[in-house]
Amino acid sequence: MTKKEREHIASHIGGAIAKRRVGCQMTQEEVAERLGIGNEAVSRIERGRVIPNVIRLVQLSAIFNCETAELLGEVSLQTDDQASRMKDMLAPLEQQDRKLILDITESLAARLHQKAPNEK
């Protein structure tokens, strides 16, 4: 894995953790206390300076009441993981709003698909 790939993963995992923390209306200090670490360590994780190990990810998912895979799924470049994220985002919306988002996504994908061969 290249340094750039590691930085990308660290940044996105950190962002997912920060998003969950804010969604749970918790401060970095509260998370740090529950983990038994300093709040600067939580800050480093959220800023993507440090990639949390598996044990820490499991602890964080317990704190945020989510699946560990959800923290990692937000980082994944795998189509199935991205589709699952889209599904989770669409699920709470009303049918007409889901259709609007799908129409926009379809148009954007078609445009980008047409553009891509010319850029190579």
MIGU-119543 format. One record per residue: residue number from 1; residue in three letters; x, y, z of N, C-alpha, C in turn. Coordinates in pm, 1 decimal, decimal comma. Last residue first. Layout:
! MIGU-119543
SITE   pos   code       n.c1       n.c2       n.c3      ca.c1      ca.c2      ca.c3       c.c1       c.c2       c.c3
SITE   NUM    ALA          X          Y          Z          X          Y          Z          X          Y          Z
...
This chain:
! MIGU-119543
SITE   pos   code       n.c1       n.c2       n.c3      ca.c1      ca.c2      ca.c3       c.c1       c.c2       c.c3
SITE   120    LYS     -865,2     1029,8    -2143,2     -754,5      932,9    -2131,5     -640,2      966,8    -2222,5
SITE   119    GLU    -1076,4     1192,3    -2189,3     -973,7     1241,7    -2096,5     -854,7     1148,0    -2087,7
SITE   118    ASN    -1256,2     1055,2    -2342,7    -1185,4     1169,9    -2402,6    -1070,1     1219,2    -2317,7
SITE   117    PRO    -1367,0      867,1    -2164,1    -1279,7      822,9    -2273,5    -1201,1      936,5    -2336,6
SITE   116    ALA    -1519,0     1046,4    -1975,5    -1400,0      969,5    -1938,3    -1313,3      925,2    -2054,9
SITE   115    LYS    -1756,7     1148,8    -2076,2    -1641,1     1236,5    -2063,9    -1510,5     1157,0    -2046,1
SITE   114    GLN    -1939,7      943,3    -2049,0    -1911,5      996,8    -2182,7    -1782,6     1077,7    -2182,6
SITE   113    HIS    -1940,4      918,5    -1772,0    -1901,3      803,7    -1853,5    -1864,7      849,7    -1995,3
SITE   112    LEU    -2043,8     1162,1    -1691,8    -1905,2     1129,3    -1657,7    -1852,9     1012,4    -1741,1
SITE   111    ARG    -2306,0     1131,8    -1790,9    -2219,6     1241,8    -1835,7    -2072,2     1210,6    -1809,2
SITE   110    ALA    -2395,7      910,8    -1647,0    -2391,7      906,3    -1793,6    -2298,8     1014,1    -1847,9
SITE   109    ALA    -2380,5     1011,7    -1384,8    -2298,9      896,0    -1423,9    -2286,1      886,7    -1575,4
SITE   108    LEU    -2572,7     1218,1    -1400,9    -2433,0     1249,6    -1372,1    -2341,6     1134,3    -1414,5
SITE   107    SER    -2805,9     1067,3    -1447,6    -2761,5     1169,9    -1542,9    -2614,0     1203,0    -1524,8
SITE   106    GLU    -2812,2      908,6    -1213,0    -2806,4      846,4    -1345,5    -2755,7      945,6    -1450,5
SITE   105    THR    -2836,8     1106,1    -1015,9    -2719,5     1017,6    -1016,8    -2702,2      953,0    -1154,0
SITE   104    ILE    -3087,2     1211,2    -1080,4    -2968,4     1297,7    -1081,8    -2842,0     1212,9    -1093,1
SITE   103    ASP    -3246,5      981,7    -1040,2    -3242,3     1048,4    -1171,0    -3118,2     1136,1    -1184,7
SITE   102    LEU    -3200,4      934,6     -767,0    -3159,8      834,7     -866,6    -3150,9      895,9    -1006,0
SITE   101    ILE    -3315,7     1165,3     -657,0    -3172,5     1138,2     -637,9    -3123,0     1037,2     -740,4
SITE   100    LEU    -3583,1     1128,0     -738,4    -3507,9     1247,5     -777,2    -3357,1     1222,4     -767,1
SITE    99    LYS    -3646,0      889,0     -604,8    -3646,5      893,5     -751,0    -3566,7     1013,3     -801,2
SITE    98    ARG    -3634,5      976,5     -340,2    -3542,4      872,4     -386,4    -3532,6      874,4     -537,8
SITE    97    ASP    -3848,3     1155,0     -345,4    -3714,0     1206,4     -321,9    -3608,0     1105,2     -364,7
SITE    96    GLN    -4063,2      982,8     -387,3    -4035,7     1086,3     -487,0    -3896,3     1145,4     -469,9
SITE    95    GLN    -4048,8      817,9     -149,9    -4029,9      762,5     -284,2    -3993,9      869,6     -387,2
SITE    94    GLU    -3860,3      968,0      117,8    -3985,3      932,5       52,4    -3955,8      892,6      -91,7
SITE    93    LEU    -3578,6      823,0      294,5    -3643,0      923,9      210,9    -3774,5      874,1      153,0
SITE    92    PRO    -3438,9      624,5      425,1    -3534,6      704,8      502,7    -3613,0      807,4      419,8
SITE    91    ALA    -3285,1      504,1      202,4    -3389,7      433,4      277,2    -3486,7      524,4      353,4
SITE    90    LEU    -3068,7      646,0       99,9    -3198,4      655,2       33,9    -3312,9      602,1      120,4
SITE    89    MET    -2854,2      577,2      263,2    -2892,0      717,9      251,0    -3032,0      733,0      192,8
SITE    88    ASP    -2842,6      301,2      226,0    -2869,2      354,1      360,1    -2911,9      500,8      356,0
SITE    87    LYS    -2777,7      296,9      -47,8    -2902,0      236,1       -0,9    -2940,4      292,2      136,1
SITE    86    MET    -2523,9      411,2      -41,5    -2632,2      479,8     -111,5    -2767,6      427,7      -63,3
SITE    85    ARG    -2389,4      208,4       98,6    -2399,9      343,6      156,1    -2513,5      420,2       91,9
SITE    84    SER    -2413,0        4,7      -91,1    -2474,6      -12,2       40,1    -2490,1      123,0      110,6
SITE    83    ALA    -2255,6      108,2     -291,7    -2398,2       87,5     -317,0    -2473,8       72,4     -185,1
SITE    82    GLN    -2007,6       94,8     -165,9    -2062,1      225,9     -201,9    -2211,9      215,8     -228,7
SITE    81    ASP    -1981,1     -180,7     -145,9    -1983,7      -99,3      -24,8    -2043,9       38,2      -52,4
SITE    80    ASP    -1977,4     -249,0     -419,9    -2081,5     -303,1     -332,1    -2093,8     -221,3     -203,4
SITE    79    THR    -1744,6     -115,7     -512,0    -1876,5      -77,9     -561,9    -1987,5     -127,1     -470,1
SITE    78    GLN    -1491,5      -10,1     -293,0    -1560,5     -122,4     -354,3    -1702,7      -81,0     -392,4
SITE    77    LEU    -1364,2      172,2     -148,6    -1378,4      206,2     -289,5    -1448,7       93,8     -365,9
SITE    76    SER    -1448,4      258,2      187,4    -1426,6      160,1       82,6    -1448,5      215,9      -58,0
SITE    75    VAL    -1526,4      430,0      381,1    -1394,6      449,6      322,3    -1376,1      367,1      195,9
SITE    74    GLU    -1758,2      345,0      482,2    -1757,1      480,8      430,7    -1626,2      512,8      359,5
SITE    73    GLY    -1688,3       99,4      585,9    -1762,7      104,5      460,5    -1764,1      242,0      398,7
SITE    72    LEU    -1581,5      149,6      836,4    -1491,1      116,5      726,8    -1559,4      128,3      591,7
SITE    71    LEU    -1810,1      202,7      980,9    -1699,1      298,8      985,7    -1602,9      275,4      870,0
SITE    70    GLU    -1954,0      -28,5      922,9    -2005,7      100,1      878,4    -1896,1      207,1      879,8
SITE    69    ALA    -1814,7     -229,5     1048,3    -1810,6     -225,0      901,9    -1863,3      -92,0      848,6
SITE    68    THR    -1896,9     -194,2     1306,7    -1759,4     -158,1     1271,8    -1747,1     -143,2     1120,4
SITE    67    GLU    -2221,6      -54,9     1342,5    -2136,9     -168,0     1305,4    -1997,2     -116,6     1272,0
SITE    66    CYS    -2295,3      155,6     1625,5    -2301,0      121,8     1483,8    -2213,1       -0,4     1460,0
SITE    65    ASN    -2273,7      308,4     1865,6    -2385,4      218,2     1840,2    -2404,3      192,3     1690,7
SITE    64    PHE    -2052,6      445,4     1936,3    -2143,6      513,8     1843,6    -2265,8      429,6     1807,2
SITE    63    ILE    -1928,3      256,7     2100,5    -1960,6      389,5     2153,6    -2066,5      458,2     2068,1
SITE    62    ALA    -1890,8       51,2     1915,6    -1975,8       28,9     2033,3    -2019,7      162,6     2092,7
SITE    61    SER    -1711,8      171,0     1741,1    -1844,1      132,7     1690,0    -1940,5      105,6     1805,8
SITE    60    LEU    -1492,1      199,3     1912,9    -1560,0      317,8     1861,1    -1699,3      284,0     1809,8
SITE    59    GLN    -1422,2      -70,5     1950,0    -1461,2       12,6     2064,1    -1539,3      135,4     2018,3
SITE    58    VAL    -1353,2     -136,1     1687,5    -1463,6     -207,4     1752,7    -1513,9     -126,2     1872,4
SITE    57    LEU    -1133,3       33,8     1654,6    -1251,0       49,8     1568,6    -1373,4      -19,1     1629,7
SITE    56    ARG     -958,4      -75,1     1843,3    -1008,1       61,6     1863,4    -1132,2       86,1     1777,2
SITE    55    ILE     -910,3     -321,2     1720,3     -970,4     -316,5     1853,7    -1030,9     -179,2     1879,8
SITE    54    VAL     -784,0     -240,0     1482,9     -912,1     -309,7     1479,0     -982,8     -302,6     1614,3
SITE    53    ASN     -647,1       96,2     1519,5     -637,3      -48,4     1498,1     -776,1     -110,9     1508,1
SITE    52    PRO     -679,1      404,0     1336,3     -706,7      321,3     1454,0     -694,7      173,2     1421,6
SITE    51    ILE     -426,1      588,8     1201,4     -529,4      492,2     1164,7     -555,2      405,2     1287,8
SITE    50    VAL     -363,7      932,2     1239,8     -343,0      797,6     1292,6     -457,4      709,9     1245,0
SITE    49    ARG     -444,9     1151,0     1106,3     -300,9     1142,1     1136,0     -264,1     1001,7     1183,1
SITE    48    GLY     -706,9     1210,1     1063,2     -641,0     1118,1      971,8     -491,1     1109,6      991,7
SITE    47    ARG     -850,1     1352,7     1242,4     -780,4     1430,0     1139,0     -706,6     1340,7     1040,1
SITE    46    GLU     -934,2     1151,1     1414,1    -1032,9     1219,9     1331,8     -968,7     1301,7     1219,3
SITE    45    ILE     -688,2     1084,4     1536,1     -762,6      984,5     1458,1     -857,4     1055,2     1362,4
SITE    44    ARG     -625,2     1322,5     1665,5     -534,8     1270,3     1562,4     -604,0     1166,7     1474,4
SITE    43    SER     -841,6     1335,7     1847,2     -823,8     1439,5     1745,5     -734,5     1390,1     1631,7
SITE    42    VAL     -782,2     1119,2     2007,3     -906,6     1117,7     1929,2     -896,3     1219,4     1816,8
SITE    41    ALA     -546,1     1218,0     2118,5     -542,1     1094,1     2039,3     -667,5     1083,1     1952,5
SITE    40    GLU     -638,2     1431,6     2264,3     -551,3     1460,1     2149,3     -540,5     1336,8     2059,4
SITE    39    ASN     -768,4     1313,8     2475,8     -851,1     1370,0     2368,1     -767,7     1408,6     2246,5
SITE    38    GLY     -622,2      995,8     2568,7     -628,8     1141,0     2570,5     -711,3     1194,6     2455,0
SITE    37    ILE     -823,6      709,2     2664,0     -708,3      771,9     2598,4     -723,2      923,5     2609,1
SITE    36    GLY    -1047,8      558,0     2724,5     -935,0      557,0     2817,5     -807,5      611,3     2754,9
SITE    35    LEU    -1278,7      570,1     2585,0    -1173,5      483,2     2531,3    -1055,4      469,2     2627,1
SITE    34    ARG    -1419,7      754,6     2730,2    -1476,1      619,6     2717,7    -1373,8      520,2     2664,6
SITE    33    GLU    -1251,9      976,0     2692,4    -1273,5      922,9     2826,9    -1325,5      779,6     2821,0
SITE    32    ALA    -1280,2     1018,1     2417,0    -1149,1      984,0     2473,3    -1163,6      920,6     2611,4
SITE    31    VAL    -1548,2     1094,7     2406,0    -1504,1      972,6     2338,4    -1371,8      925,5     2397,6
SITE    30    GLU    -1533,4     1333,8     2551,7    -1620,4     1225,1     2597,1    -1579,5     1091,7     2534,3
SITE    29    GLU    -1356,8     1482,4     2391,1    -1320,5     1451,1     2529,4    -1403,8     1334,7     2583,4
SITE    28    GLN    -1500,4     1522,0     2162,0    -1380,7     1437,9     2154,6    -1339,0     1394,2     2294,4
SITE    27    THR    -1850,6     1496,0     2247,1    -1727,1     1571,0     2226,5    -1611,8     1472,8     2212,4
SITE    26    MET    -2150,3     1393,8     2081,7    -2044,1     1371,7     2179,2    -1925,7     1461,1     2145,9
SITE    25    GLN    -2375,9     1346,1     1920,7    -2366,5     1465,8     2005,1    -2266,6     1446,2     2119,3
SITE    24    CYS    -2374,9     1159,9     1731,8    -2410,8     1113,8     1866,3    -2405,6     1227,1     1968,4
SITE    23    GLY    -2277,0     1309,2     1522,4    -2413,2     1258,2     1514,6    -2465,0     1207,7     1648,6
SITE    22    VAL    -2014,1     1338,0     1608,0    -2100,6     1455,9     1603,6    -2247,7     1412,8     1600,0
SITE    21    ARG    -1933,3     1069,1     1572,4    -1923,3     1134,7     1703,7    -2017,7     1254,2     1710,4
SITE    20    ARG    -1971,4     1030,7     1298,4    -2048,4      951,7     1394,7    -2049,2     1018,5     1532,1
SITE    19    LYS    -1781,3     1214,4     1201,3    -1922,7     1226,9     1164,0    -2011,3     1151,6     1262,0
SITE    18    ALA    -1544,6     1107,5     1303,3    -1587,6     1241,2     1344,3    -1736,7     1260,9     1317,0
SITE    17    ILE    -1542,2      864,6     1161,8    -1547,8      864,5     1308,2    -1597,4      999,9     1358,6
SITE    16    ALA    -1519,5      956,1      901,2    -1634,9      874,2      938,4    -1652,7      872,3     1089,6
SITE    15    GLY    -1270,8     1086,1      915,4    -1392,1     1161,8      884,9    -1517,8     1087,1      925,1
SITE    14    GLY    -1104,0      866,4      964,1    -1113,5      975,5     1061,1    -1239,5     1057,9     1040,8
SITE    13    ILE    -1140,8      732,9      724,0    -1181,9      668,5      850,0    -1198,5      775,4      956,9
SITE    12    HIS    -1031,3      925,8      550,1    -1172,0      888,8      539,1    -1223,1      816,5      663,6
SITE    11    SER     -763,1      942,0      636,3     -846,7     1061,3      629,3     -995,1     1025,6      628,6
SITE    10    ALA     -675,4      678,3      604,4     -674,0      741,4      736,9     -767,0      862,2      740,7
SITE     9    ILE     -701,4      649,8      324,4     -778,1      565,2      416,3     -787,6      630,2      553,8
SITE     8    HIS     -515,8      843,8      236,4     -655,7      848,6      193,3     -743,6      771,0      290,8
SITE     7    GLU     -280,5      748,2      349,9     -330,9      880,0      389,8     -478,6      894,4      354,4
SITE     6    ARG     -256,5      507,0      210,6     -269,7      506,3      357,5     -328,0      638,1      406,3
SITE     5    GLU     -221,4      608,8      -48,4     -337,8      524,8      -18,2     -363,8      520,3      132,5
SITE     4    LYS       24,6      741,5      -14,9      -94,2      817,9      -53,1     -222,6      740,0      -22,0
SITE     3    LYS      194,4      528,4       36,4      174,2      630,3      139,9       47,1      710,1      111,9
SITE     2    THR       56,3      217,1      -87,0      137,6      337,8      -97,1      105,5      433,7       17,4
SITE     1    MET       84,5     -117,0        0,0        0,0        0,0        0,0       89,9      124,5        0,0
